[in-house]
Amino acid sequence: SDFKNGGGRYSKRCARTTIGYAYKTWKALNSDIDSGQLVRMPFTKKRRDTDLRVTWASTIRKDKRYGAGMWYILIDGRPCKTPAPLDELLFQDSATNTHVPGLLMGYCRATDRGVIGKGRHSITVMVKQKHGPADLYSGYDTTSTLEVREVCQPF
């Protein structure tokens, strides 16, 4: 319940709010992939009773009159289920070549396979066309960053 509502209190069994941390950057990713994997990063989770806080920052673009682009994150090849999928959509109702800042951040406790346990995992940023055709672009001449933090669960 506090998890869904963004509660800020943590249990006494978890003294630090950040347990583990990893990030990777790509300079000028310049990806014109319209559907598929953009980047992937390994991560080792130290505890079972923690959540993942995942952040992806890059420039994004959707070009063509109709449709949308979706950028989303997978944990071990699966979308987050609890509390919700980690995704964002970009709609533009014109054929412009405007690259805008994109920031995707969210928390994940479990996928459809259950709670994300202790051990080695992979975090993948994916992209796909949604609601019609779209010419998508990611990371135009800027630094893109994928970051994952293992954080204490609110109680």
C-alpha positions as CSV (number, residue, x, y, z in Angstrom):
1,S,0.0,0.0,0.0
2,D,2.7,2.5,0.8
3,F,4.6,1.2,-2.2
4,K,1.8,2.1,-4.5
5,N,1.4,5.5,-3.0
6,G,5.1,6.4,-3.0
7,G,5.5,6.0,0.8
8,G,8.8,7.3,2.1
9,R,9.3,5.2,5.2
10,Y,11.6,2.1,5.3
11,S,11.8,-0.8,7.6
12,K,14.5,-1.0,10.3
13,R,15.9,-4.1,8.7
14,C,17.1,-2.1,5.8
15,A,19.4,0.7,7.2
16,R,20.5,2.2,3.8
17,T,18.1,3.3,1.1
18,T,20.6,2.3,-1.7
19,I,22.0,-1.3,-1.4
20,G,23.6,-1.7,-4.9
21,Y,24.2,0.6,-7.8
22,A,25.4,0.3,-11.4
23,Y,25.3,2.5,-14.5
24,K,26.6,2.6,-18.1
25,T,26.8,5.4,-20.5
26,W,26.9,5.5,-24.3
27,K,28.3,8.6,-26.1
28,A,26.4,9.4,-29.3
29,L,24.3,6.1,-29.4
30,N,22.7,7.4,-32.6
31,S,20.3,4.5,-33.0
32,D,17.7,4.5,-35.7
33,I,16.2,1.1,-34.5
34,D,12.4,1.3,-34.8
35,S,11.8,-2.0,-33.0
36,G,14.2,-4.0,-30.8
37,Q,16.9,-3.8,-28.2
38,L,18.7,-0.5,-27.8
39,V,21.1,-1.3,-24.9
40,R,21.7,-4.0,-22.3
41,M,23.5,-3.9,-19.0
42,P,24.2,-6.7,-16.4
43,F,23.4,-6.0,-12.8
44,T,23.9,-8.1,-9.6
45,K,21.1,-7.8,-7.0
46,K,22.5,-8.3,-3.5
47,R,19.2,-9.1,-1.7
48,R,15.8,-10.6,-2.4
49,D,13.8,-8.2,-0.2
50,T,14.7,-5.0,-2.2
51,D,13.3,-3.2,-5.3
52,L,15.0,-1.9,-8.4
53,R,14.9,1.7,-9.3
54,V,15.8,2.0,-13.0
55,T,16.5,5.2,-15.0
56,W,17.1,5.6,-18.7
57,A,18.0,9.1,-20.0
58,S,18.6,9.9,-23.7
59,T,17.3,12.0,-26.5
60,I,14.4,10.5,-28.4
61,R,12.5,11.2,-31.7
62,K,9.4,10.0,-33.5
63,D,9.1,11.2,-37.1
64,K,6.1,10.6,-39.4
65,R,2.7,12.1,-39.2
66,Y,0.9,9.4,-37.2
67,G,1.8,6.8,-34.7
68,A,4.0,6.8,-31.6
69,G,7.2,5.4,-30.3
70,M,7.5,3.4,-27.1
71,W,10.7,3.1,-25.1
72,Y,10.5,0.5,-22.3
73,I,12.7,-1.5,-19.9
74,L,12.9,-5.3,-19.4
75,I,14.4,-7.1,-16.5
76,D,15.8,-10.5,-17.6
77,G,13.8,-10.1,-20.8
78,R,10.5,-9.6,-19.0
79,P,8.5,-6.4,-18.3
80,C,8.0,-5.3,-14.8
81,K,4.7,-6.3,-13.3
82,T,4.8,-4.9,-9.8
83,P,4.2,-2.1,-9.3
84,A,3.8,-1.4,-13.1
85,P,5.6,-1.7,-16.4
86,L,8.5,0.8,-17.0
87,D,7.7,2.5,-20.3
88,E,7.1,5.9,-22.0
89,L,5.4,6.9,-25.2
90,L,6.2,9.8,-27.5
91,F,3.4,11.1,-29.7
92,Q,3.9,13.7,-32.3
93,D,1.2,14.8,-34.8
94,S,3.6,16.1,-37.4
95,A,6.5,14.9,-39.5
96,T,9.3,16.8,-37.8
97,N,12.8,15.8,-37.0
98,T,12.7,17.1,-33.4
99,H,14.9,15.2,-30.9
100,V,13.7,15.8,-27.3
101,P,15.0,14.8,-23.9
102,G,13.6,11.4,-22.8
103,L,13.7,10.3,-19.2
104,L,12.2,7.0,-18.1
105,M,12.4,6.1,-14.4
106,G,10.5,3.7,-12.3
107,Y,10.6,1.0,-9.7
108,C,10.3,-2.8,-10.1
109,R,9.8,-5.5,-7.5
110,A,8.6,-8.4,-9.7
111,T,8.0,-9.5,-13.3
112,D,5.4,-12.1,-14.3
113,R,7.9,-14.7,-13.2
114,G,7.8,-13.4,-9.6
115,V,9.9,-11.3,-7.3
116,I,13.3,-10.4,-8.7
117,G,15.7,-12.4,-6.5
118,K,19.2,-12.0,-5.4
119,G,21.9,-12.7,-8.1
120,R,22.9,-11.7,-11.6
121,H,20.3,-10.0,-13.8
122,S,20.1,-8.0,-17.1
123,I,18.4,-4.6,-17.7
124,T,17.5,-4.0,-21.3
125,V,16.1,-0.8,-22.9
126,M,13.8,-1.6,-25.8
127,V,12.0,0.5,-28.4
128,K,9.0,-0.2,-30.7
129,Q,6.5,1.4,-32.9
130,K,3.1,1.9,-31.4
131,H,-0.3,3.0,-32.8
132,G,1.0,3.0,-36.4
133,P,4.3,3.4,-38.2
134,A,6.9,5.6,-36.7
135,D,10.5,6.5,-37.6
136,L,12.2,6.3,-34.2
137,Y,15.6,7.6,-33.2
138,S,17.5,7.4,-29.8
139,G,20.6,9.1,-28.5
140,Y,21.3,11.6,-31.2
141,D,24.8,13.0,-30.6
142,T,24.3,13.0,-26.8
143,T,25.3,10.8,-23.9
144,S,22.7,8.2,-23.0
145,T,22.7,6.7,-19.5
146,L,21.2,3.5,-18.0
147,E,21.3,3.4,-14.2
148,V,19.9,0.8,-11.8
149,R,19.8,1.1,-8.0
150,E,18.8,-1.6,-5.6
151,V,16.7,0.1,-3.0
152,C,15.0,-0.8,0.3
153,Q,11.3,-1.5,0.0
154,P,8.9,0.9,1.7
155,F,6.9,-0.8,4.4
